[in-house]
Amino acid sequence: MSCSLDAVRSFLERLEARGGREGAALAREFSDIRARSAAWKTDEKCSTEAGNLPRNVRKNRYKDVVPYDHTRSILSLLQEEGHGDYINGSFIRGADGSQAYIATQGPLPHTLLDFWRLVWEFGVKVILMACRETENDRKKCERYWPQEHEPLQIGPFCITLTKETPLNADIILRTLKVTFQKESRSAHHLQYMSWPDRGVPGNPDTVLTMIEEARRLQGSSSRPLCVHCSAGCGRTGVLCTIDYVRQLLLTQRIPPDFSLFDVVLEMRKQRPSVVQTEEQYRFLHHTVAQMFYSALQKTSPQYQNLKENCAPLYDDALSLWTSPALLAIPCPPGRVLRSISMPATQTLAMADTYAVVQKSRDPAGAAPGSWERSTVEKPLYSQVTARAQLPRAHAEDAQGAPPALGLADQSPAGPDAYEDVTDGAQTGGLGFNLRIGRPKGPRDPPAEWTRV
């Protein structure tokens, strides 16, 4: 573990030495990435013949984003019914070398069936969507899931929405039931609603939340994550890269010379234009730096995020407190990469307080209604803390009388305002004491109020 942490520290120090995520070094790196990627177009290893065939060209949303032949996702399901093997999707290797991601474009109206063939054939359990259906008045993705509880039939696939839950203001989680040839499977759909095209989110936290939730839903399955935006390269590439680095960190395999330049370059050999803009490349460094700082803080609480001259090592990292209260907070299993916040101050439970109505009274010696109202009004309600429960008698007395009642409520309303009903109906713990008023008039009180 120490070797991996040393590599993490080394990455952060090198990033700071180059000016942080706002430094000119990242701009030069991204220009180099684009230049190398452009040169690959003439390389036979990065050919795109299948995607440029006349029968497949119309299946590409963008003519300049076509999967490489050596990494494209080849479909075999339903080929006997005349459907081809092409979809604009690429396999990307994960931290363990397996086909961990399928990076694909947002489906077109005539590729909806191909999309669900892809999901079914490769056993996809989790779909990450980093775009809206329409952005800036332009169609970015055809909706391939049902709304509400109306089933959506796409060829032989029947898709039903079983649950829809907002994780936060930016992310929606949907649970889908997919049925094909009398077999049903569950698929989880995570949609990021506010990620601008060719832009970046305002906060890395929301992206980390999406990735962590995807991995929680994925469980121990070795099936690939299906990740898409509109073109399946920019925002899709950012998500794949962050998850890739996160898996390296969790498995303690950060190499000593770790570089996001190398990671992005390697992913671009598998899917064109992964991490599409310089802004996304900078955001990637910002998010990874935040992950690394959180990991250092968790494993080494005394790590102070400072250089030798006591200046912050990375200006954009979240503040990491080292107070005893913070260090005592346990970290949930598998969630080491989140920012940490102090727990909220505990408040009284609802049953701990209740309101008592303040009864207006005539001054002593004055005739009822003869006094004038004071210029200072007393509050209509007062707050009274709950009293300790009084022990109840276990048997009646020798004369058969019921158990004695507790003392009247010593509230500002006075001892003759209300009394607890010891044997009355209960409110189910909702925090309200059931009370009745004493009868007024010359008659005697009920027998059950008699004290012994």
C-alpha positions in Angstrom: 0.0 0.0 0.0 2.8 2.4 0.8 4.2 2.1 -2.7 0.8 3.0 -4.2 0.5 6.0 -1.8 4.0 7.1 -2.8 2.9 7.1 -6.4 -0.2 9.1 -5.5 1.9 11.7 -3.7 4.3 11.8 -6.6 1.5 12.5 -9.1 0.2 15.4 -7.0 3.6 16.9 -6.6 4.3 16.7 -10.3 0.9 18.2 -11.0 1.6 21.1 -8.7 5.0 21.6 -10.1 3.5 22.0 -13.6 1.0 24.7 -12.4 -1.9 22.6 -11.2 -4.9 22.0 -13.4 -4.8 25.6 -14.7 -1.2 25.3 -15.8 0.0 25.6 -19.4 1.6 22.1 -19.2 -1.9 20.5 -19.5 -2.7 22.5 -22.6 0.6 21.3 -24.2 -0.2 17.7 -23.2 -3.7 17.8 -24.7 -2.3 19.3 -27.9 0.1 16.4 -28.1 -2.7 13.9 -27.5 -4.7 15.3 -30.4 -1.7 15.3 -32.7 -0.9 11.7 -32.0 -4.6 10.7 -32.4 -4.8 12.4 -35.8 -1.7 10.5 -36.9 -3.4 7.1 -36.1 -6.0 7.7 -38.8 -3.4 6.5 -41.3 -2.4 3.6 -39.2 -3.8 0.2 -40.3 -4.2 -0.8 -36.6 -6.8 2.0 -36.2 -8.8 1.3 -39.3 -12.6 2.0 -39.4 -13.7 0.0 -42.4 -16.7 -1.6 -40.8 -18.2 1.7 -39.7 -17.6 3.3 -43.1 -19.4 0.6 -45.1 -22.4 2.1 -47.0 -24.9 -0.1 -45.0 -23.4 1.1 -41.7 -22.7 4.8 -42.3 -26.3 5.7 -41.5 -25.9 4.1 -38.1 -23.2 6.6 -37.1 -24.6 9.7 -35.3 -21.4 11.7 -36.3 -19.3 11.0 -39.3 -16.0 11.7 -37.5 -16.7 9.4 -34.6 -16.5 5.8 -36.0 -15.3 2.8 -33.9 -12.0 1.2 -34.7 -12.3 -2.3 -36.2 -10.0 -3.9 -33.7 -12.1 -2.8 -30.7 -15.6 -2.4 -32.0 -18.5 -4.3 -30.3 -19.6 -6.9 -32.7 -23.2 -8.1 -32.5 -24.3 -11.6 -33.2 -27.7 -11.7 -31.6 -30.6 -11.7 -34.1 -28.3 -11.8 -37.1 -30.3 -14.7 -38.5 -33.2 -12.3 -38.8 -31.4 -10.0 -41.1 -29.9 -7.6 -38.6 -26.2 -6.8 -39.1 -23.4 -7.0 -36.6 -22.6 -3.3 -36.5 -23.2 -0.8 -33.8 -21.2 2.4 -33.1 -19.7 1.1 -29.9 -16.2 0.1 -28.7 -14.7 -2.0 -25.9 -12.3 -0.3 -23.6 -10.0 -2.2 -21.3 -10.3 -1.7 -17.5 -7.7 -1.6 -14.8 -7.5 -5.4 -14.7 -7.1 -5.7 -18.5 -10.7 -7.0 -19.1 -13.3 -5.5 -21.4 -14.6 -3.3 -18.6 -16.5 -0.6 -20.7 -18.6 -0.4 -23.8 -18.3 3.2 -25.0 -21.1 3.9 -27.4 -23.1 6.7 -29.0 -26.6 7.8 -28.0 -29.0 5.6 -30.0 -30.6 6.9 -33.2 -34.3 6.2 -34.0 -33.2 3.3 -36.3 -30.5 1.9 -34.0 -32.7 1.4 -30.8 -32.9 -2.3 -31.5 -29.2 -2.5 -32.0 -28.6 -0.8 -28.6 -30.8 -3.4 -26.8 -29.1 -6.2 -28.7 -25.8 -4.9 -27.3 -27.1 -4.7 -23.7 -28.6 -8.1 -23.8 -25.8 -9.9 -25.7 -23.0 -8.7 -23.4 -25.1 -8.9 -20.2 -24.9 -5.3 -19.3 -26.3 -4.6 -15.8 -25.5 -0.8 -15.5 -25.9 1.9 -18.2 -24.4 5.3 -17.6 -25.8 8.2 -19.7 -24.0 11.5 -19.6 -26.4 13.6 -21.7 -30.0 14.7 -22.2 -32.2 13.6 -25.0 -32.1 17.2 -26.4 -29.4 19.8 -25.7 -29.4 23.3 -27.1 -32.5 22.5 -29.2 -30.6 19.6 -30.9 -31.4 16.0 -30.6 -28.6 14.2 -28.9 -30.0 10.8 -28.0 -33.2 8.9 -28.7 -35.1 7.8 -25.7 -34.6 4.0 -25.3 -36.4 3.5 -21.9 -40.1 3.8 -21.1 -41.7 6.7 -19.2 -43.7 6.0 -16.1 -45.0 2.4 -16.1 -46.0 2.0 -19.7 -43.9 -0.8 -21.4 -41.8 0.1 -24.4 -41.6 -2.5 -27.1 -38.5 -2.3 -29.3 -38.4 -5.3 -31.7 -38.5 -8.5 -29.6 -37.4 -6.5 -26.4 -40.0 -5.3 -23.9 -38.6 -2.7 -21.5 -40.5 -1.7 -18.4 -39.7 1.1 -15.9 -40.0 -0.4 -12.4 -38.5 2.5 -10.4 -37.2 6.0 -10.9 -35.3 7.8 -8.1 -33.3 11.1 -8.2 -29.9 10.5 -6.5 -29.4 14.2 -6.3 -30.2 17.4 -8.3 -28.0 16.1 -11.2 -28.5 12.3 -11.4 -31.5 10.1 -11.9 -31.4 6.4 -11.2 -33.9 4.1 -13.1 -34.5 0.4 -12.7 -35.6 -1.3 -15.8 -37.0 -4.7 -16.5 -35.9 -6.1 -19.9 -37.7 -9.1 -21.3 -36.6 -11.1 -24.4 -38.0 -14.4 -25.4 -39.7 -15.0 -22.1 -36.5 -14.3 -20.1 -36.4 -11.2 -17.9 -33.4 -9.3 -16.6 -32.9 -6.1 -14.5 -30.8 -3.2 -15.8 -29.9 0.0 -13.9 -29.9 3.3 -15.7 -28.0 6.3 -14.4 -28.5 9.6 -16.2 -26.4 12.7 -15.6 -28.8 15.5 -16.4 -26.7 18.7 -16.3 -23.4 17.8 -18.0 -23.0 20.3 -21.0 -21.9 19.0 -24.3 -18.1 19.5 -24.7 -18.1 21.0 -21.2 -17.6 19.8 -17.7 -19.7 19.6 -14.5 -19.4 22.3 -11.9 -18.3 19.9 -9.2 -16.3 16.6 -9.3 -18.4 15.3 -6.4 -21.4 14.6 -8.6 -19.4 12.6 -11.1 -17.8 10.6 -8.3 -21.3 9.9 -6.9 -22.4 8.6 -10.3 -19.4 6.3 -10.6 -19.6 5.0 -7.1 -23.3 4.2 -7.5 -22.6 2.4 -10.7 -20.0 0.2 -9.1 -22.4 -0.4 -6.1 -25.1 -1.6 -8.6 -22.6 -3.6 -10.6 -21.5 -5.6 -7.5 -19.2 -8.4 -8.3 -20.3 -8.8 -11.9 -17.6 -8.9 -14.5 -19.9 -7.7 -17.2 -18.9 -4.4 -18.9 -20.4 -1.1 -18.0 -22.3 0.6 -20.9 -21.3 4.2 -21.0 -22.6 6.8 -23.5 -23.2 10.4 -24.1 -24.2 11.7 -27.6 -21.1 10.8 -29.6 -19.7 8.4 -27.0 -16.3 9.9 -26.7 -16.0 13.2 -24.7 -18.1 12.9 -21.6 -18.1 9.1 -22.0 -14.3 9.1 -22.0 -14.1 11.2 -18.8 -16.4 8.7 -17.0 -14.4 5.7 -18.2 -11.1 7.3 -17.3 -12.2 8.3 -13.8 -13.5 4.8 -13.1 -10.3 3.3 -14.5 -8.2 5.3 -12.1 -10.5 4.7 -9.2 -10.1 0.9 -9.8 -6.3 1.3 -9.9 -6.5 3.2 -6.6 -8.8 0.7 -4.9 -6.6 -2.3 -5.9 -3.5 -0.4 -4.9 -2.0 -0.6 -8.4 -1.1 3.1 -9.1 2.3 2.8 -10.9 5.2 5.0 -9.8 5.2 6.9 -13.0 1.4 7.3 -13.2 0.2 9.8 -15.7 -3.2 10.7 -17.0 -1.6 11.6 -20.3 -0.7 7.9 -20.7 -4.1 6.7 -19.6 -6.0 9.0 -22.0 -3.6 8.2 -24.9 -4.1 4.5 -24.3 -7.9 4.8 -24.2 -7.8 6.8 -27.5 -6.2 3.8 -29.1 -9.5 1.9 -28.3 -12.1 4.6 -28.9 -11.7 7.8 -31.0 -11.7 11.2 -29.3 -11.9 9.9 -25.7 -11.8 13.0 -23.5 -12.7 15.4 -26.3 -11.7 18.9 -25.1 -8.9 20.5 -23.2 -11.5 21.6 -20.6 -12.4 18.0 -20.0 -8.8 17.0 -19.7 -8.3 19.6 -17.0 -11.4 18.5 -15.2 -10.1 15.0 -15.3 -7.0 16.1 -13.5 -9.1 18.0 -11.0 -11.3 15.0 -10.2 -8.4 12.5 -10.0 -6.5 14.9 -7.7 -9.5 15.1 -5.4 -9.8 11.3 -5.3 -6.1 11.0 -4.4 -6.3 13.6 -1.6 -9.3 11.8 -0.1 -7.4 8.5 -0.3 -4.4 10.0 1.4 -6.5 11.5 4.1 -8.2 8.2 4.8 -5.1 6.1 5.0 -2.9 8.7 6.6 -4.9 11.1 8.8 -1.7 13.1 9.7 -1.2 14.0 6.0 -1.7 17.7 5.9 -2.0 18.5 2.1 1.0 20.9 2.4 4.3 21.3 0.7 7.5 22.0 2.7 6.8 25.7 2.6 3.3 25.1 4.0 1.6 26.3 0.8 -1.3 24.1 -0.4 -0.1 21.3 -2.6 -3.0 21.6 -4.9 -5.2 24.7 -4.9 -8.4 23.0 -6.2 -8.4 20.2 -3.7 -11.2 20.2 -1.1 -10.2 21.2 2.4 -9.4 18.2 4.5 -9.9 18.7 8.2 -8.0 16.7 10.8 -10.1 17.3 13.9 -10.7 14.4 16.2 -14.4 14.5 15.4 -13.7 14.1 11.7 -11.2 11.3 12.1 -13.6 9.4 14.1 -16.1 9.2 11.3 -16.0 5.6 9.8 -15.8 5.3 6.0 -18.4 3.1 4.3 -16.9 0.0 2.7 -16.0 0.6 -0.9 -16.5 4.3 -0.7 -13.1 5.8 0.0 -13.1 8.4 -2.7 -15.6 10.9 -1.4 -15.1 14.2 0.2 -15.8 14.3 3.9 -18.0 16.6 5.8 -18.7 17.1 9.5 -21.8 15.5 10.9 -24.8 17.7 11.5 -25.6 18.8 15.0 -28.2 16.4 16.5 -31.6 17.9 17.2 -34.3 16.8 19.6 -36.6 14.0 18.4 -40.1 15.0 17.8 -41.4 13.2 20.9 -39.0 15.2 23.1 -41.0 18.4 23.0 -44.6 19.4 22.8 -46.6 22.7 22.7 -48.9 23.8 25.4 -51.7 26.4 24.8 -51.3 29.4 27.1 -54.8 30.2 28.6 -55.6 33.8 29.2 -56.6 34.6 32.8 -58.3 37.5 34.5 -56.1 39.3 37.1 -56.7 38.3 40.7 -59.6 40.3 42.2 -60.9 41.6 38.9 -64.3 40.8 37.5 -64.2 38.5 34.4 -63.8 40.6 31.3 -63.3 43.9 33.2 -59.5 44.2 32.7 -57.9 45.6 29.7 -55.5 43.6 27.5 -51.8 44.2 28.2 -49.8 45.9 25.5 -47.4 43.0 25.7 -49.0 39.8 24.5 -47.9 36.6 26.0 -47.1 33.8 23.5 -50.0 31.6 22.6 -47.9 28.5 22.8 -45.0 27.5 25.1 -42.6 24.6 24.5 -42.3 22.1 27.2 -39.8 19.2 27.3 -41.0 15.8 27.9 -41.1 14.5 31.4 -39.8 11.2 32.6 -42.4 8.4 32.4 -44.1 7.8 35.7 -44.3 4.2 36.9 -47.7 2.7 36.7 -49.3 0.7 39.5 -49.3 -3.0 38.9 -52.5 -3.7 41.0 -55.5 -1.9 42.2 -55.8 -0.9 45.9 -57.8 -2.8 48.4 -61.0 -0.9 47.6 -60.8 -1.7 43.8 -59.8 1.9 42.9 -57.8 2.3 39.7 -54.1 3.1 39.8 -53.3 6.6 41.1 -52.7 9.2 38.4 -49.4 11.1 38.1 -49.0 14.7 39.0 -50.6 17.3 36.8 -48.4 18.8 34.1 -46.3 21.5 35.6 -46.4 23.7 32.6 -46.7 27.5 32.3 -50.4 27.0 31.7 -50.8 26.0 35.3 -51.7 22.9 37.2 -55.4 23.0 36.4 -55.2 23.3 32.6 -54.5 19.8 31.4 -53.7 16.4 32.8 -52.2 13.3 31.1 -54.5 10.5 30.3 -52.7 7.5 31.7 -54.9 4.8 30.3 -56.1 6.6 27.1 -55.4 5.8 23.5 -51.8 6.1 22.4 -50.6 8.2 19.4 -48.1 5.7 18.1 -45.1 7.7 19.2 -45.8 10.7 17.0 -44.7 13.1 19.7 -48.1 14.4 20.9 -49.5 13.8 24.4 -53.2 13.0 24.4 -54.9 15.4 26.9 -58.3 16.4 28.1 -59.5 19.4 30.0 -61.0 19.3 33.5 -64.7 19.7 33.6 -65.9 23.1 34.8 -68.9 23.8 37.0 -70.2 22.8 40.4 -70.4 19.1 39.7 -67.9 16.7 41.2 -65.1 15.4 39.0 -65.4 11.9 37.6 -64.6 9.0 39.9 -61.6 8.0 38.0 -59.9 11.3 38.9 -60.3 10.6 42.6 -56.9 10.5 44.3 -56.2 8.0 47.1 
